[in-house]
Amino acid sequence: MTGETTQGESLRRTPLYEEHKALGARMVPFAGWEMPLQYTGIVEEHRAVRQAAGLFDVSHMGEIEVSGPGARQALQRLVTNDVERLVPGRALYTVMCTPEGGVVDDLLVYQLDDQRYMLVVNAANTARDLEWVREHAGGPQVTVVDRSLETALLALQGPRAQAILSLVTDDVDLEALRPFHFVGGWEGMISRTGYTGEDGFELFVSWDGAPAIWRGILAAGEPEGLVPAGLGARDTLRLEACLPLYGQELDLETTPLEAGLDFVVKWDKGPFLGRDALLRQRQQGLRKKLVGLRLLEPGVARTGYRVLDERGEPVGRVTSGTVAPTLQASIALAYVPPAVAAVGQRLAVEIRGRAVAAQVVETPFYRRRRGG
């Protein structure tokens, strides 16, 4: 099903579109989809996720199946992380790089069985990723299939997520499900991953079955404080946790080393796309580095604003910024030269022609208390 933008551009709708409308969501275009930005308010939904739980519709994300006797070896060449670490029931976070080291996309790889994997990719990149995977991982022993429009995805996030999900799942030991593990298969899968900095689960369900599951979880979780949450809260939550967003912190001109994603680059696993370029960059030094900024004066650092050094000279740009609801502070992520990237460095963000003082700070801005 599709909708229309004010420009007449056709947008896709997830199977939960009517649920969002019934809940009064403000719908906006996002990555080619008509998605809920907020229901009752971004700050309220953000705080609900930090304090109890929120339920997100992320069915616009892409799912690509890679299978066959050559699938594992092909993925090992395609991504920077070590696919050999996977076994059925486990997932890992990684990136795909160009031969020059730029990030094609960041993604999760789930191993379903010995010869079958699911890649979960960003909505805006799904078509390009599919072509990239077919070009670089396809072959006579590998089958690549786009399963995006048959797979709905719900994210239940927050400290009460496990308690709420246990109310609607009788036969899953959620306590035993560790982070980056999952149970089930394409017909219905629960994984313990997330994009908010909180504990939580992602539920892969059939396109047609998603509305009933959405309503069931919301009804069961309401007494626990569960609310539907939109993309607005998802963005402020992920920014507090310093989780990158493709198109802002990541793109084809940025390498995972510059983005602080060194932990997903496994140098010893053997050849992979981009390895030589990344190795040269590691030896020669980074051109830029992603840092966290905290504004020391009133203001909001928006995407694209210039970062200035102590002499007032432009040295970088903001990739994401907000007034963080949890921290009650104005924060931002920005790329700057390594020479001014040290924690404590005084910088400024140019906001409407005014240099607003800022300081490089430790990241993530928010880290949840374990066991809390």
C-alpha positions in Angstrom: 0.0 0.0 0.0 1.3 3.5 -0.7 0.5 7.0 0.3 1.2 10.4 -1.3 3.6 13.1 -0.1 2.8 16.8 -0.6 5.2 16.6 -3.6 3.2 13.7 -5.0 5.9 11.2 -4.3 4.6 7.7 -3.6 5.4 6.4 -0.1 5.2 2.9 1.2 3.2 2.0 4.3 4.0 -0.7 6.9 1.2 -3.1 7.9 0.8 -1.0 11.0 -0.2 2.2 9.2 -3.9 2.0 10.3 -2.8 1.2 13.9 -0.7 4.4 13.9 -3.5 6.5 12.6 -5.9 5.1 15.2 -3.5 6.0 17.9 -3.3 9.6 16.6 0.3 9.4 15.4 1.8 12.3 13.4 2.9 10.6 10.2 5.9 11.8 8.2 7.8 10.7 5.1 11.0 8.8 6.1 13.3 6.9 3.8 10.5 6.3 1.3 8.0 5.3 3.9 5.1 7.0 5.7 6.1 6.5 9.3 5.0 7.7 12.8 7.1 10.5 14.1 5.3 10.7 17.5 2.1 9.8 19.2 1.8 12.0 22.4 5.1 13.7 22.1 8.8 12.9 21.5 10.0 13.8 25.0 7.2 11.8 26.7 7.8 8.8 24.6 11.6 9.1 25.1 11.2 9.1 28.9 8.8 6.2 28.8 11.4 4.1 27.1 14.1 5.1 29.7 11.8 4.5 32.6 9.4 1.6 31.4 9.1 0.6 27.8 8.2 1.8 24.3 7.0 -0.2 21.3 8.3 0.9 17.9 7.2 0.0 14.4 10.5 -0.5 12.4 9.0 -2.6 9.6 10.5 -0.2 7.1 13.9 -1.8 7.7 15.2 -4.1 5.0 15.6 -7.9 5.4 17.8 -9.7 2.9 18.2 -13.5 2.9 21.6 -14.9 1.9 21.7 -18.7 1.7 23.5 -21.6 0.1 26.8 -23.5 0.6 28.8 -20.5 -0.2 26.9 -18.0 1.9 29.2 -17.9 4.9 32.3 -17.4 2.9 30.6 -14.7 0.8 29.5 -12.8 3.9 32.9 -13.1 5.4 34.3 -11.1 2.3 31.3 -8.7 2.3 31.4 -7.4 5.9 34.2 -6.2 8.2 33.2 -8.2 11.3 34.0 -11.9 11.7 31.1 -14.0 10.5 33.0 -17.1 11.6 32.0 -16.1 15.2 28.3 -16.8 14.4 26.4 -20.0 15.0 22.7 -20.5 14.5 20.8 -18.4 16.9 23.4 -15.6 17.1 23.7 -12.2 15.5 26.4 -9.6 15.1 26.6 -5.9 14.2 28.9 -5.0 11.3 29.4 -2.7 8.3 29.8 -3.2 4.6 32.6 -1.1 3.0 33.6 -0.1 -0.4 37.1 -1.0 -1.6 38.0 2.6 -0.6 36.8 2.0 3.0 33.6 4.1 2.9 30.6 2.6 4.6 27.9 1.2 2.3 25.7 0.5 5.3 25.7 -0.7 8.9 23.7 -3.8 9.5 23.0 -6.8 11.7 23.7 -10.4 10.4 21.7 -13.2 11.9 22.6 -16.8 11.3 19.4 -18.8 10.9 21.0 -22.2 10.1 24.2 -23.7 8.7 23.7 -22.1 5.2 21.1 -19.4 5.8 21.6 -15.8 7.0 19.4 -12.7 7.4 20.8 -9.2 6.9 18.8 -6.4 8.5 19.7 -3.1 6.7 18.7 0.5 6.8 15.4 1.3 5.1 16.9 4.1 3.0 19.6 1.8 1.7 17.7 -1.4 1.1 17.6 -1.3 -2.7 21.2 -0.2 -2.9 22.3 -2.8 -0.4 20.4 -5.6 -2.2 22.3 -4.7 -5.4 25.6 -4.5 -3.5 25.1 -7.8 -1.9 24.1 -9.5 -5.1 27.2 -8.0 -6.9 29.7 -8.9 -4.1 28.3 -11.9 -2.4 26.1 -13.6 -5.0 27.3 -16.4 -7.1 26.6 -20.0 -8.1 26.6 -21.2 -4.5 24.8 -18.2 -3.0 21.2 -17.1 -3.3 20.2 -13.5 -2.4 16.5 -12.7 -1.8 14.8 -9.5 -0.7 12.4 -10.4 2.1 11.7 -6.9 3.2 8.0 -6.7 2.2 7.0 -10.0 3.8 8.7 -9.3 7.2 7.4 -6.8 9.7 9.6 -5.7 12.6 8.6 -4.5 16.0 11.1 -3.2 18.6 10.1 -3.4 22.3 12.7 -1.4 24.3 13.1 -0.3 27.9 13.7 -1.7 31.4 10.3 -3.3 31.5 10.6 -4.9 28.1 11.3 -8.4 29.3 8.5 -8.3 31.8 6.0 -7.1 29.2 7.1 -9.6 26.5 6.8 -12.5 29.0 3.1 -11.6 29.2 2.5 -12.5 25.6 5.1 -15.3 25.1 4.5 -18.5 26.9 7.2 -20.8 25.4 10.2 -18.5 25.2 12.8 -18.3 28.1 13.5 -14.6 27.8 15.7 -14.6 30.8 18.1 -17.0 29.0 18.1 -15.0 25.8 21.4 -13.1 25.9 22.2 -9.9 23.9 22.7 -10.6 20.2 21.0 -14.0 20.5 17.7 -14.9 19.0 15.1 -17.7 19.0 12.8 -18.7 16.1 13.1 -18.3 12.4 11.7 -16.2 9.6 8.1 -17.3 10.5 8.5 -15.6 13.9 11.7 -14.5 15.6 12.6 -12.8 18.8 16.1 -11.3 19.2 17.7 -9.4 22.0 19.1 -6.4 20.3 18.1 -2.7 20.1 18.8 0.8 19.1 18.0 2.9 22.2 20.6 2.2 24.8 18.1 0.1 26.8 17.5 -3.6 27.2 15.0 -4.8 24.7 13.8 -7.2 22.0 13.1 -7.1 18.3 10.3 -9.2 16.9 10.3 -10.3 13.3 6.8 -11.4 12.4 4.7 -11.9 9.2 3.5 -8.8 7.4 -0.1 -9.8 7.8 0.2 -10.9 11.4 1.9 -7.7 12.7 -1.3 -5.7 13.6 -2.6 -8.3 16.0 0.8 -8.7 17.7 1.2 -4.9 17.9 -2.2 -4.6 19.6 -1.6 -7.5 21.9 1.7 -6.2 23.2 0.4 -2.7 23.7 -2.6 -4.0 25.7 -0.5 -6.3 27.8 2.1 -3.7 28.5 0.0 -0.7 29.2 -0.2 -1.4 33.0 3.6 -1.7 33.0 3.9 1.8 31.4 4.4 0.7 27.8 3.6 3.3 25.2 3.8 3.4 21.4 6.9 5.3 20.4 7.7 7.0 17.1 10.8 7.8 15.1 11.4 11.1 16.9 12.0 9.3 20.3 14.0 6.6 18.5 16.4 9.3 17.2 16.9 11.1 20.6 17.3 7.8 22.4 19.9 6.5 19.9 21.8 9.8 20.0 22.0 9.7 23.8 23.5 6.2 23.5 25.8 7.4 20.6 24.5 4.8 18.1 25.2 5.9 14.6 22.6 6.8 12.0 23.4 6.1 8.4 23.3 9.3 6.4 24.4 11.4 9.4 27.3 9.6 11.2 27.9 7.1 8.4 28.1 7.4 4.6 30.2 6.5 1.6 32.8 9.2 2.4 33.3 8.0 6.0 35.2 4.9 7.2 34.3 2.8 10.2 37.6 3.9 11.8 36.6 7.5 11.6 33.2 6.7 13.0 34.6 5.0 16.1 33.5 1.6 14.9 36.9 -0.1 15.1 35.4 -2.9 17.1 33.6 -4.2 14.1 36.7 -4.3 11.9 38.4 -7.7 12.4 41.8 -7.4 10.8 42.8 -11.1 11.4 39.9 -12.8 9.8 41.3 -12.7 6.2 40.5 -10.6 3.2 37.3 -8.4 3.1 36.1 -5.5 1.0 37.8 -2.3 2.1 40.5 -4.0 4.2 43.5 -2.6 2.3 42.2 1.0 2.4 41.3 0.7 6.1 44.7 -0.7 6.9 46.4 2.2 5.1 44.2 4.7 7.0 45.1 3.0 10.3 48.8 3.3 9.5 48.7 6.9 8.0 46.2 8.4 10.5 42.6 9.5 10.4 41.4 12.5 8.5 38.5 13.1 10.9 37.1 11.7 14.1 33.6 11.5 15.5 33.3 13.2 18.9 30.6 14.0 21.4 30.0 17.6 22.2 28.2 19.2 25.1 27.1 22.8 24.6 28.1 25.1 27.4 25.6 27.8 26.5 21.9 27.7 25.4 21.3 26.4 21.9 20.6 23.3 19.9 23.3 22.0 17.5 21.5 20.9 14.4 22.7 18.5 11.7 25.1 20.3 9.4 26.1 23.2 11.7 29.7 24.2 11.6 32.1 23.4 14.4 34.7 26.1 15.1 38.0 25.9 16.9 39.2 28.3 19.6 40.2 30.9 17.0 36.7 30.8 15.4 37.9 28.9 12.3 35.6 26.1 11.0 37.1 22.7 11.7 34.2 20.3 11.4 30.4 19.7 11.2 27.6 18.5 13.4 26.1 15.2 12.3 23.3 14.9 14.9 22.2 17.1 17.8 19.4 17.6 20.3 18.5 18.6 23.7 18.7 15.3 25.4 15.6 14.5 27.4 17.4 12.2 29.9 20.4 14.5 30.4 18.6 17.8 30.2 21.6 19.1 28.2 22.3 20.1 24.6 24.4 17.4 23.0 25.8 16.6 19.6 27.9 14.3 17.5 30.4 15.9 15.1 33.3 15.1 12.9 36.4 17.1 13.6 40.2 16.7 12.9 42.0 14.4 15.4 44.1 17.3 16.6 41.0 18.9 18.3 39.2 15.6 19.2 40.5 15.1 22.7 38.1 15.0 25.6 38.0 18.4 27.3 38.9 20.3 24.1 37.0 23.6 23.9 35.3 24.2 20.6 32.1 26.1 19.5 29.1 25.4 17.3 28.0 28.1 14.9 24.2 28.5 15.5 22.5 31.2 13.4 25.7 33.1 13.1 26.6 32.9 16.7 29.5 30.9 18.1 28.1 28.8 21.0 30.7 27.4 23.3 31.0 23.6 23.4 33.3 21.0 24.8 34.4 17.5 23.7 33.1 15.0 26.2 33.2 11.3 26.8 30.7 9.1 25.0 28.2 7.6 25.1 26.3 10.5 26.6 24.0 7.9 28.3 24.8 4.4 29.5 22.1 2.4 31.2 22.7 0.9 34.6 23.1 -2.9 34.4 20.8 -4.8 36.5 18.9 -1.6 37.3 
